[in-house]
Structure formats: structure tokens, C-alpha cells
Amino acid sequence: MPVLDLPRHIVIESGALNKLDELMAAQGSKRVLVVMDSFLANPPINLHEKVVRVLRKSGIESTLFSDYVGEPTTRNVEEAVKQLQTFEADGVIAIGGGSAIDLAKAAAVFGANNEIKWDEIARQRKLDRLPLLAVPTTAGTGSEATKIMVITNLETNVKMNPSHPNLIPDAAVLDPDLTLSLPVHFTAYTGLDALTHAIEAYVSNRASSMTDLFALKAIHEIGRALPKIMKDGKDKEARKELILASCYAGVAFSNASTNLAHAAGRPLGARFHIPHGLSVAMLLPFVLRFGVESCKERYADIAVALGEPSSLSTEELAKSAIRRIDRYNEAFSIWKDARKYIQPEQLVEEIPALTADALSGNGILTNRKVPNEHDIQVIFHMLAEKLTTVDEKSVGATMK
């Protein structure tokens, strides 16, 4: 029987950050570790000062941990846990993107049980952790709703992604006001990442009727909200729709899994230092073309959720879903931005290594059509061919 794991509380409203004290007090916490991206904590944003004031309304004291850059490592976790224990914190709050939330998840686990080993987390029947709230400031990763965290092991240089239902925060606090200052080009990356989460969850061979509800709702809302934000980054209603849709997508893929776009996008992003959302967005159209024959009906559902007329045939709708993603990538400058990070000839040289890396994980196993080595190489070659069509003059213009 399918089981749906999700946060116990999802708070969505403008100014939701002001409820942190109530939510943390409800968990019984009086001293908390706040994990926050440093650019948010420091001037000119100074979000940490506001968080301190909000928490003190309920008599909650806090200590800030922001000494990390990019995706968290095992050393970051050790340092965060040491600070947590020195402060005698009894709760954790994450404020930021997926990295902040993943680091906070790890701190909450190891802060409650410092003896547990990384490879034991997924095997625990009951995983102890401290109370945990997550406040995303980007609309993309969905980490506030997932049972997964990604931490780089510095001893092996391998990205670990332990999964357990108790890694889901007690509450996801969605405050669209925190995303208003996010540049629109970065919003495109994170928004398309969320869309990819939802699409891959819907076409996953682990999808259920429950994950389908969250996935289709996310696809529909992202399809409405993201184009509005790209025209007006200060559109509060669209920002609210997008951050909620990202959370829905997080619930969907946390329970049904992502697949090939993420399996191939991970090594692509790592090799060429491409933002995660951009790396999966540039691969998604080619991954969809690879898988369309395996589940045309589901592709048709995706098209309708994105606004295509339901009167079209299943065949026409399946094709229109892919065309819609193509149009997003063109409209949101995905191909031009991709050329800032990677040249076609560089990509071609790395295809054997990228393919081997994509095949090494479990991500491809949830594809309804499981790809082999040749299939993945073809997808990377299709991407390289697409990049050759990008006008280099226009790329230079967008970089200025």
C-alpha cells in the first residue's frame, strides 16, 4: 500500500517568517540553532536580526551557523553539531536554499544522536532528531518537504543522499516575501528544477495515485506562475504560487523519485560547475523525447496541466508537452545561459565519463523506459548539438 510522507505542517502566507517563534515553541524548543545562508544573514539583507527578534517574542534564544559555502560537507555537519551542542540547542531552524535545509537536517539528526553513522541513517526504524523547521528562500529544491539530504563526504569525495521519513521537517514555512528579491534568471533555474521534480515524479515507475495529485498540481501551478514571474519578478501572487508548487513537487518526488534528467544532470553540473536547476533544465527536453513512447498518456496529462487543450489526441498532447518545455527553455534563456558554462566540443569530450556517472546511481531505475549506455550518450549528444545552434553573439550580450 502506498505511503505518503510529508511535513506535519505547511504554513503558506506572506510574512510567515513571523510565526517562527510560535511554531518552534509548539515543538517545546527554547534554544535553537539557526542554519542560514551567509548572504542572507549579513548586510545588506540582515535576515538573521529579524529572526532573532521573532524568536525572542516567545523567549527563544538562538545561535547562528552560516559557515558553509555551496553544498554542505561532512565537515560542515561536524562544525554545526559542535556549535549546537556547545549552545545546548534543543531545536534547529533552516533558512535558505536546499543546502541550508540539508545541513540543518543533518545537524538535527547528529545533534540528537552523535553516535549514529552515515550509512546507518536509512536503516533506522525510528530515527531520532531534534525538532526541525525549514524556511525555503528559493522555489525549486523542495527540500522543506523531502525525506532526503545531500551531503558530500570529504573522505571519499562522494555525495551521500541518505533517506528517511524523519528527515522531513516538522513544518515547512513558506513565505513568498523571502523570494521577491531572487533574480528572475535564477528563479527560472529553480522553477524549472521544481517542474522537473514534478514531471519526473509523475512519469516515475514508483508513482502512486497520491504522488500523482501533488505532481500534477505542481506542474499546473508552475506552468501558470513561472512565466508571470519572468515578466514581473515582484508579482507576489505568482511568487506565492511558485513556492507552494515547489513544495508540492518536493512531496511528489520525495515519495516517487526523480529519474533520468536528474541522474544525468548531476554529473553534468558537477563537471562544468553549472547551477543544478540549469543543468536539469537543459537536459529535460531530450530526456522527455527518450521516454515519450513508454507513457504517452502521462505525457498527455502533463500537457493538459501546463495549459494545452484537452480536446487534442493523446499523441498530439504527448508531443505538445515536450514542445512546451522547449518553449520555456527558449523563453527563459536556458540555452544562452548554458553556453556561459559549457561549449559543445567540451561536452562531447566528456560524454563517456558523464554517461558512466549517470549509470552509476539508482536514478535511472525509476524510468519507465530504463536507459542503457547508448541511450544516455545519445541524450548528451543531442544536448551538444542544440548548444551548437546558440548564437554566440547573443551569449556575449546576455553576459554583459
Secondary structure, DSSP 4 states (H G I P E B T S, - for coil): -------SEEEESTTGGGGHHHHHHHTT-SEEEEEE-HHHHSTTT-HHHHHHHHHHTTT-EEEEE----SS-BHHHHHHHHHHHHHHT--EEEEEESHHHHHHHHHHHHHHH-TT--GGGGGG-SS-----EEEEESSSS--GGG-SB--EEETTTTEEE--B-GGGS-SEEEE-GGGGTTS-HHHHHHHHHHHHHHHHHHHHSTT--HHHHHHHHHHHHHHHHHHHHHHH-TT-HHHHHHHHHHHHHHHHHHHHH---HHHHHHHHHHHHHT--HHHHHHHHHHHHHHHHGGG-HHHHHHHHHHTT--TTS-HHHHHHHHHHHHHHHHHHTTHHHHHHHH--HHHHHHHHHHHHHHHHHSSGGGGSSS---HHHHHHHHHHHHHHHHTS-HHHHHHHH-
